[in-house]
Amino acid sequence: MKKIATAAFIAMVSLAQAQTDTATTSESPLKITGYAEIYYLYDFGAPENNIRPGFVYSHNRHNEVSLNLGFVKANYEKGNVRANLAIMAGTYGNANLATEEGIMKNIYEANAGVKLSKTKNLWIDAGIFASHIGFESAISKDCWALTRSIQADNSPYYESGAKLSYTTDNGKWFVSGLVLNGWQRIKRVDGNKTLAFGHQVTYKPNASILLNSSSFIGNDKPDIDKRMRYFHNLYGVFQLNEKWGLTAGFDIGAEQKEKGSDSYNSWYSPVLIARYKVSDKIHIAARGEYYADKNGVIIATDTPNGFKTFGYSVNFDYNIYDNVVWRVEARNLSSKDEIFTENGNPTKQNFAAATSLAISF
């Protein structure tokens, strides 16, 4: 009787292994995924046109239920070839791709790559990508805060061009060099005949630490008014223990004051975010930030001190399911000059509260 039971058990294990092997070998190289984030935000400045301040590009609609970002993505990867295509809709795309033409406004991602080595993880990719700059992406569920920092909203979310990338065998180092069409551009500015360049180096010594350095060098204006821009982004993500996580980032940039000038206008922005895991389903986070752009290179205000703004926010996340997250955030911005409005009157403060529901599949 024992022999019969043992034989039956072996047969079941063999059948299960055969089914697993078949599923593995027949797994499709094409994967379809999607994402949608619905939000409601109330800006206590009560803007007449229901649009938040001009330097806010994500979650920028006031007092209405809106789609921030929704997309369907096709990913193909087989052997030495890979490709991505994602079509999007939402207020994020309307604001961030306002200068792009036609259907390009609806492209979240469109790129293809070829592996250059049989033994090493060395790739060349070209097309439209998510930006290599910053720790915050357009996909809110992947960020620690519901809304994006001023730093993230005013550096590239996306880019187009080509990149050569290499990941070490142990996965600790990632290095890439990029040739780009400009500062958050699919199509280059009319009259601009120069390409831009960038780099990214990421180091993960262990599962608890990630360090990143990214740059941009180029001119984002017509050649008749060519002004070189130099920009660097540095950040680290640290999982201090099972409960606490910390992200620290710093942007600094400089651009020529005029064509051929040896003088530069500069801007910078530090950001610090702490997140606490209450449970597997609940996280809370707090963000502090500052953005200084006195000469209005990125954010023009036409005020005596330019754009010099502190911000802080608190965030509550509840993971309803593995692929569904509900979020609530309160955020305050405080500027040195009266760059905001409240009921049509100039003010130095801006307060907003937001909630969102994000679903991925």
C-alpha positions as CSV (number, residue, x, y, z in Angstrom):
1,M,0.0,0.0,0.0
2,K,2.9,2.3,0.8
3,K,4.5,1.6,-2.6
4,I,1.2,2.5,-4.4
5,A,0.9,5.8,-2.5
6,T,4.6,6.6,-3.1
7,A,4.2,5.9,-6.8
8,A,1.1,8.0,-7.0
9,F,2.9,10.9,-5.2
10,I,5.8,10.7,-7.6
11,A,3.4,10.7,-10.6
12,M,1.7,13.8,-9.3
13,V,5.0,15.6,-8.7
14,S,6.1,14.7,-12.3
15,L,2.9,15.9,-13.8
16,A,3.1,19.2,-11.9
17,Q,6.7,19.7,-13.0
18,A,5.8,19.0,-16.6
19,Q,2.9,21.5,-16.4
20,T,5.3,24.1,-14.9
21,D,7.9,23.5,-17.6
22,T,5.2,23.8,-20.3
23,A,4.0,27.0,-18.8
24,T,7.5,28.4,-18.6
25,T,8.4,27.5,-22.2
26,S,5.1,28.8,-23.6
27,E,5.1,32.1,-21.7
28,S,4.4,34.9,-24.1
29,P,7.2,37.5,-24.7
30,L,4.4,40.1,-25.0
31,K,2.9,41.5,-21.8
32,I,0.0,43.9,-21.6
33,T,-0.3,46.1,-18.4
34,G,-2.2,49.1,-17.4
35,Y,-2.6,51.9,-14.9
36,A,-5.2,54.5,-13.9
37,E,-5.2,57.1,-11.2
38,I,-8.3,59.2,-10.4
39,Y,-7.9,62.1,-8.1
40,Y,-9.8,65.0,-6.4
41,L,-7.8,68.0,-5.2
42,Y,-9.0,71.2,-3.5
43,D,-6.8,74.2,-3.8
44,F,-7.8,76.7,-1.0
45,G,-6.6,79.5,-3.2
46,A,-9.7,78.8,-5.3
47,P,-8.3,79.6,-8.8
48,E,-10.9,80.9,-11.2
49,N,-9.8,78.7,-14.1
50,N,-9.6,75.6,-11.8
51,I,-5.9,75.2,-12.7
52,R,-3.2,75.1,-10.0
53,P,-0.1,77.4,-10.0
54,G,1.8,77.3,-13.3
55,F,4.7,75.3,-12.0
56,V,2.5,72.4,-11.0
57,Y,2.1,69.9,-13.8
58,S,0.8,66.7,-12.1
59,H,-2.5,66.7,-10.2
60,N,-3.0,70.2,-11.4
61,R,-6.8,70.5,-11.5
62,H,-8.8,72.1,-8.7
63,N,-12.2,71.0,-7.3
64,E,-13.0,68.4,-9.9
65,V,-12.7,64.6,-10.2
66,S,-10.0,64.0,-12.8
67,L,-7.9,61.3,-14.4
68,N,-4.3,62.2,-13.6
69,L,-2.7,59.4,-15.7
70,G,-4.1,56.4,-17.4
71,F,-2.3,54.2,-19.8
72,V,-2.2,50.8,-21.5
73,K,1.3,49.4,-22.1
74,A,2.6,46.6,-24.3
75,N,6.0,45.3,-23.4
76,Y,7.8,42.8,-25.6
77,E,11.0,41.1,-24.6
78,K,12.6,38.0,-26.2
79,G,16.2,37.1,-26.3
80,N,18.2,40.1,-27.4
81,V,15.3,42.3,-28.4
82,R,12.9,44.4,-26.3
83,A,10.3,47.1,-26.9
84,N,7.7,49.2,-25.1
85,L,4.6,51.1,-26.2
86,A,2.3,52.9,-23.8
87,I,-0.6,55.1,-24.8
88,M,-1.9,57.5,-22.2
89,A,-4.7,60.0,-21.3
90,G,-5.2,62.4,-18.4
91,T,-4.4,65.8,-17.0
92,Y,-0.7,64.8,-16.5
93,G,-0.3,64.4,-20.3
94,N,-2.3,67.6,-21.1
95,A,0.1,69.6,-18.9
96,N,3.4,68.0,-19.5
97,L,3.2,67.4,-23.2
98,A,1.4,70.6,-24.1
99,T,4.2,71.6,-26.6
100,E,4.2,68.3,-28.4
101,E,2.2,67.9,-31.6
102,G,-0.8,65.7,-32.5
103,I,-0.8,62.1,-31.3
104,M,2.6,62.6,-29.6
105,K,0.7,64.2,-26.7
106,N,-0.7,60.7,-25.9
107,I,2.6,58.8,-26.0
108,Y,3.8,57.8,-22.5
109,E,6.5,55.5,-23.8
110,A,7.6,54.2,-27.2
111,N,11.0,52.6,-27.5
112,A,12.9,49.6,-28.7
113,G,16.3,48.1,-27.8
114,V,18.8,45.5,-28.8
115,K,21.2,43.6,-26.6
116,L,24.8,44.1,-27.8
117,S,26.5,41.3,-25.9
118,K,25.8,37.6,-25.5
119,T,27.3,37.4,-22.0
120,K,26.8,40.9,-20.6
121,N,23.8,43.0,-19.9
122,L,24.7,45.7,-22.4
123,W,21.8,47.4,-24.4
124,I,21.2,50.2,-26.8
125,D,17.7,51.6,-26.8
126,A,16.0,54.4,-28.8
127,G,12.7,56.2,-28.7
128,I,10.6,57.9,-26.0
129,F,11.4,57.0,-22.4
130,A,10.6,57.9,-18.9
131,S,13.2,60.4,-17.7
132,H,16.5,59.2,-16.3
133,I,16.4,62.1,-13.8
134,G,14.8,62.1,-10.4
135,F,13.3,59.5,-7.9
136,E,9.7,60.5,-8.6
137,S,7.9,59.3,-11.7
138,A,4.6,60.2,-13.3
139,I,3.2,56.9,-11.8
140,S,1.9,58.1,-8.4
141,K,1.6,54.7,-6.9
142,D,5.4,54.2,-7.3
143,C,6.1,57.4,-5.3
144,W,6.0,57.9,-1.6
145,A,3.8,61.0,-1.8
146,L,0.5,61.5,-3.7
147,T,1.6,64.7,-5.5
148,R,5.0,65.4,-7.1
149,S,7.6,67.7,-5.5
150,I,8.4,71.0,-7.1
151,Q,11.7,69.5,-8.0
152,A,10.1,66.6,-9.9
153,D,7.4,68.8,-11.6
154,N,10.1,71.1,-13.0
155,S,12.6,68.6,-14.3
156,P,12.0,66.2,-17.1
157,Y,9.3,63.5,-16.7
158,Y,10.0,62.1,-20.2
159,E,12.7,62.3,-22.9
160,S,13.4,61.1,-26.4
161,G,16.7,60.0,-28.0
162,A,19.0,57.0,-27.6
163,K,20.8,55.5,-24.7
164,L,23.6,52.9,-24.1
165,S,23.2,51.1,-20.8
166,Y,25.1,48.5,-18.8
167,T,24.1,46.6,-15.7
168,T,26.8,44.6,-13.8
169,D,26.3,40.8,-13.3
170,N,25.6,41.3,-9.6
171,G,23.0,44.0,-10.3
172,K,24.7,46.5,-8.0
173,W,25.7,49.0,-10.7
174,F,23.8,50.5,-13.6
175,V,25.5,52.9,-16.0
176,S,24.0,54.7,-19.0
177,G,24.9,57.5,-21.5
178,L,22.2,59.3,-23.4
179,V,21.8,61.4,-26.5
180,L,18.6,63.5,-26.2
181,N,16.4,65.8,-28.3
182,G,16.2,68.3,-25.5
183,W,15.0,69.1,-22.0
184,Q,11.7,67.1,-21.8
185,R,11.2,67.0,-25.6
186,I,10.0,64.5,-28.1
187,K,10.4,67.1,-30.9
188,R,13.3,69.5,-30.8
189,V,12.6,73.2,-30.5
190,D,12.3,74.8,-34.0
191,G,15.6,76.4,-34.9
192,N,17.6,74.2,-32.5
193,K,20.2,72.2,-34.4
194,T,22.0,70.7,-31.4
195,L,21.6,67.5,-29.5
196,A,21.7,67.2,-25.7
197,F,23.5,64.6,-23.6
198,G,23.1,63.0,-20.2
199,H,24.3,60.2,-17.9
200,Q,23.0,58.0,-15.2
201,V,24.8,56.0,-12.6
202,T,22.9,53.9,-10.0
203,Y,24.6,52.0,-7.2
204,K,22.8,49.4,-5.0
205,P,25.3,48.0,-2.5
206,N,22.5,46.1,-0.8
207,A,18.7,45.8,-0.7
208,S,18.4,48.7,1.7
209,I,20.4,51.4,-0.2
210,L,20.1,53.0,-3.6
211,L,22.3,55.9,-4.8
212,N,21.8,57.7,-8.1
213,S,23.5,60.4,-10.1
214,S,22.0,61.8,-13.3
215,S,22.8,64.8,-15.5
216,F,21.7,66.8,-18.5
217,I,23.9,69.0,-20.7
218,G,22.5,70.9,-23.7
219,N,20.7,73.8,-25.2
220,D,16.9,73.9,-25.2
221,K,16.4,77.1,-27.2
222,P,16.7,78.0,-30.9
223,D,20.3,78.4,-32.0
224,I,19.9,82.1,-32.5
225,D,19.4,82.4,-28.7
226,K,21.6,79.4,-27.7
227,R,22.1,79.0,-24.0
228,M,23.9,76.0,-22.6
229,R,22.2,74.3,-19.6
230,Y,24.1,72.2,-17.1
231,F,22.0,70.1,-14.7
232,H,22.7,67.5,-12.1
233,N,20.4,65.4,-10.0
234,L,21.6,63.4,-7.0
235,Y,19.5,61.2,-4.7
236,G,19.6,58.3,-2.3
237,V,16.8,56.0,-1.0
238,F,17.5,54.3,2.3
239,Q,15.4,51.6,4.0
240,L,16.6,52.3,7.6
241,N,14.8,49.3,9.1
242,E,11.6,47.3,8.6
243,K,9.4,50.4,9.4
244,W,11.3,53.5,8.4
245,G,12.4,54.6,4.9
246,L,14.2,57.9,3.9
247,T,14.6,59.5,0.5
248,A,16.9,62.5,0.0
249,G,17.4,64.4,-3.3
250,F,19.2,67.4,-4.5
251,D,19.0,69.2,-7.9
252,I,21.3,71.9,-9.1
253,G,21.4,73.6,-12.5
254,A,22.9,76.5,-14.4
255,E,22.2,78.2,-17.7
256,Q,24.0,80.8,-19.6
257,K,22.4,84.3,-19.1
258,E,22.7,84.9,-22.9
259,K,24.3,83.4,-26.0
260,G,28.1,83.1,-25.6
261,S,28.0,84.5,-22.1
262,D,30.5,83.4,-19.3
263,S,27.8,84.3,-16.7
264,Y,25.1,81.8,-15.6
265,N,21.8,81.9,-13.8
266,S,21.4,79.0,-11.4
267,W,18.7,77.2,-9.5
268,Y,18.7,74.4,-6.9
269,S,16.2,72.2,-4.9
270,P,16.6,69.9,-1.9
271,V,13.9,67.4,-1.0
272,L,13.6,65.0,2.0
273,I,10.8,62.4,2.4
274,A,10.4,60.1,5.4
275,R,8.0,57.1,5.2
276,Y,6.7,54.9,8.0
277,K,5.1,51.5,7.6
278,V,2.3,51.2,10.0
279,S,1.3,47.8,8.7
280,D,1.4,45.9,5.4
281,K,-1.5,47.9,4.2
282,I,-0.9,51.4,5.7
283,H,1.9,53.8,5.2
284,I,2.4,57.4,6.2
285,A,4.9,59.9,4.8
286,A,6.1,63.4,5.3
287,R,7.9,65.6,2.7
288,G,9.9,68.8,3.1
289,E,11.2,70.7,0.1
290,Y,12.7,74.0,-1.1
291,Y,13.1,75.3,-4.6
292,A,15.2,78.4,-5.4
293,D,15.2,79.9,-8.9
294,K,15.9,83.6,-8.4
295,N,16.3,84.4,-12.1
296,G,13.4,82.4,-13.4
297,V,15.3,79.9,-15.6
298,I,12.7,77.2,-14.9
299,I,10.0,79.0,-13.0
300,A,9.5,82.6,-13.9
301,T,7.6,84.9,-11.4
302,D,8.6,88.5,-12.4
303,T,8.9,89.3,-8.6
304,P,11.8,90.8,-6.7
305,N,13.1,87.6,-5.2
306,G,12.1,85.3,-8.0
307,F,10.8,81.8,-7.1
308,K,12.0,80.9,-3.6
309,T,9.5,78.5,-2.1
310,F,9.3,76.1,0.9
311,G,6.9,73.2,0.9
312,Y,5.8,70.5,3.2
313,S,3.2,67.7,3.0
314,V,1.8,64.7,4.9
315,N,0.6,61.6,3.2
316,F,-1.6,58.6,4.2
317,D,-1.7,55.5,2.0
318,Y,-4.0,52.5,2.3
319,N,-3.3,49.5,0.1
320,I,-6.8,48.1,-0.4
321,Y,-5.4,45.3,-2.6
322,D,-1.9,44.5,-4.0
323,N,-2.8,46.5,-7.1
324,V,-5.2,49.2,-5.6
325,V,-4.1,52.0,-3.3
326,W,-6.1,54.9,-1.8
327,R,-4.2,58.0,-0.8
328,V,-4.8,61.3,1.0
329,E,-2.4,64.2,1.2
330,A,-2.3,67.7,2.7
331,R,0.3,70.1,1.3
332,N,1.4,73.7,2.0
333,L,3.7,75.9,-0.1
334,S,5.2,79.2,1.2
335,S,7.0,81.6,-1.0
336,K,9.1,84.7,-0.2
337,D,7.1,86.8,-2.7
338,E,3.3,86.9,-3.4
339,I,3.4,84.4,-6.3
340,F,0.1,82.7,-5.4
341,T,-3.5,83.9,-5.3
342,E,-6.3,83.4,-2.9
343,N,-9.8,84.3,-4.2
344,G,-8.1,86.5,-6.8
345,N,-5.8,88.3,-4.3
346,P,-1.9,87.9,-4.2
347,T,-0.6,85.8,-1.4
348,K,2.6,84.1,-0.3
349,Q,0.8,80.9,0.8
350,N,-0.9,78.0,-1.0
351,F,-2.6,75.1,0.7
352,A,-4.2,72.1,-1.0
353,A,-5.7,68.8,0.0
354,A,-6.0,65.8,-2.3
355,T,-7.1,62.2,-2.5
356,S,-6.6,59.6,-5.2
357,L,-7.4,56.0,-6.1
358,A,-4.8,54.2,-8.2
359,I,-5.3,50.8,-9.9
360,S,-2.7,48.8,-11.8
361,F,-3.1,45.6,-13.8
